[in-house]
Amino acid sequence: MPYYVYIIQSELDGTYYIGSTQGLDERIQRHNEGRSKYSRAKAPWKLVYYEEHPSRSAAMKRENRIKRQKRTGFIEKLVKTFQTSFGSG
C-alpha cells in the first residue's frame, strides 16, 4: 500500500500543515475532527497537495525535505503546481 506526503491548509487562517500517512482520507478526517494535537486549533483543514510514495521511509524523507524549506513560497509553489495539474486552481 502506498504512503502519502500531504499538505493541508487551515481554512481559519491559511497556514499550512505538512505530514505523511498511509491512509490519506482518514488522516485528513482526523485533522478536521481535532484528533491531531498539532493541528486541532486551526481546523477546519482542506487538502491542497499530496504525492504518493512506495514506502513509509520514502514518504518521511520527502516530508522532512519539504519541512526544511523555511520559505512559505516553496510550499505555495508546490500547491499551485498541484492545483494547476489537477484543474482545481
Steps between C-alpha positions, in 0.01 A plus 500: 500500500638845413588776743419864445658833578231762531451867562182631655405863538305650788176658388522706819825686435659357184796331670637171368558166668726239340476132585523145372264207533388172351129585518458846351122543532496371856789726600333813364183402685700468823640850453151640450359314800767651724672167569843633407639720778724703269222601264180505706509872579492602134227272364329470263764384253490440127733275304699713256784266398604137514748265340525122510807303608573126494613476863466666837871579495479679166195699612665605825816611320296712260291643786817606678645656182186710459499600868864612477398758242442800722354711225120502478548573129642150448185341640274740310679408176443128566132566570455719192668245273288221647175694459587596143577135416164385634296791367389626839710815511 
